[in-house]
Amino acid sequence: MNQPTPKPGSRQWRGVIREYASRLDVTDATPIVTLGEGGTPLLPAPALGRRTGADVWVKFEGMNPTGSFKDRGMTMAVTKAVERGAEVVICASTGNTSASAAAYAAHAGITAAVLVPEGKVAMGKLSQAVAHGARIIQLQGTFDDCLDIARELADVHPVHLVNSVNNDRIEGQKTAAFEVVEVLGDAPDFHFVPVGNAGNYTAYTRGYREDIQAGNATRMPRMFGFQAAGSAPIVRGEPVRDPETIASAIRIGNPASWELALSARDETDGYFGAIADERILEAQRILSAEVGIFVEPASAISVAGLLERAEAGQVPAGARVVLTVTGHGLKDPQWAVRRADGTEEQPVVVPVDTAQVASLLGLGA
Ligand SMILES: *Cc1c(COP(=O)(O)O)cnc(C)c1O
């Protein structure tokens, strides 16, 4: 397929498939579907270092084209689907997968069908699926019900499933670990991630493992994954029928990659923990106010998890820690303006009067 490509040597990031072609299952003939995903910033967070004594870095996955890490897996899943001749991709989603599938399908000129739990998807995410022209169906059930139906349909109809049970998704997502190793020169001591279906937890572990095999890294980080307390099946050791949390991206009661995640935990001397919603929102505020990174609630659980583990004495001083924050704060902005009592933060209103503005800002007369 003759595709327009950036000029050789251009500094524009080419998306994870072109950047890591030798480490993914693609050939010169693969019809790459990319929106330039990956190459996201890994930012030092000294404010979190002061709070925990660790050397903390934040992998800001909200900087992907549709605002979440899902794009890394979706470029690969849609590319492979198109390579196999698919005209329709289908997914179940708490929001970000549908936004990503819709965008990549639009770019490829194919159809995305998305199944979402009724009334449970943040407006920012739903608006993306609408804007990109997805066929959206709200199910009167949970995410887990949506995934069951998507799998059933993909089994018997010519529709291609692009949930993270699709190995192409995990393959694309492993590239985030490659980027971390490139920036730091080795794997960190700890890597903290939010956990929903546990696909990303699994993907990072695979990426680090491959980097060790390739001689790029010398060690495996301890993989620490976090679920919301009201939606913590892996921590509890059993599915949760009606998961509840404000962190809608990880409101999942029966993770698709559960078994893979347990073996990844064992392989990495890892850990799964549960965090209460109030702690998640507190961590979201700390990250926006002290580091300058605005993330959606589910993403802030990495920060909350670090604060909790450090308090428990489980993160040695000076340990190098990477936190993946998975989605942008603009996806689900309502929580940032909500006060503890449920009312909304309203910036002060004044007449058009310089003196009044000066006085409110404490600038004197
Ligand atoms: C999908 C998603 C997660 C959960 O990732 P899994 O691979 O399902 O564990 C976490 N945060 C955000 C913002 C997501 O979109």
The ligand as an SDF file (V2000), in Angstrom:
LIG
                    3D

 15 15  0  0  0  0  0  0  0  0999 V2000
   -8.7610    1.8460   30.0820 C   0  0  0  0  0  0  0  0  0  0  0  0
   -8.3040    2.7350   31.1740 C   0  0  0  0  0  0  0  0  0  0  0  0
   -7.7240    2.2560   32.3590 C   0  0  0  0  0  0  0  0  0  0  0  0
   -7.6200    0.7900   32.6570 C   0  0  0  0  0  0  0  0  0  0  0  0
   -6.7270    0.1120   31.8280 O   0  0  0  0  0  0  0  0  0  0  0  0
   -6.8080   -1.4770   31.7370 P   0  0  0  0  0  0  0  0  0  0  0  0
   -5.8570   -1.8350   30.6810 O   0  0  0  0  0  0  0  0  0  0  0  0
   -8.2280   -1.8150   31.4090 O   0  0  0  0  0  0  0  0  0  0  0  0
   -6.4400   -2.0030   33.0880 O   0  0  0  0  0  0  0  0  0  0  0  0
   -7.2670    3.1530   33.2850 C   0  0  0  0  0  0  0  0  0  0  0  0
   -7.3910    4.4900   33.0890 N   0  0  0  0  0  0  0  0  0  0  0  0
   -7.9340    4.9910   31.9750 C   0  0  0  0  0  0  0  0  0  0  0  0
   -8.0350    6.4620   31.8280 C   0  0  0  0  0  0  0  0  0  0  0  0
   -8.4090    4.1370   30.9820 C   0  0  0  0  0  0  0  0  0  0  0  0
   -8.9610    4.6610   29.8830 O   0  0  0  0  0  0  0  0  0  0  0  0
  1  2  1  0
  2  3  1  0
  2 14  2  0
  3  4  1  0
  3 10  2  0
  4  5  1  0
  5  6  1  0
  6  7  2  0
  6  8  1  0
  6  9  1  0
 10 11  1  0
 11 12  2  0
 12 13  1  0
 12 14  1  0
 14 15  1  0
M  END
$$$$
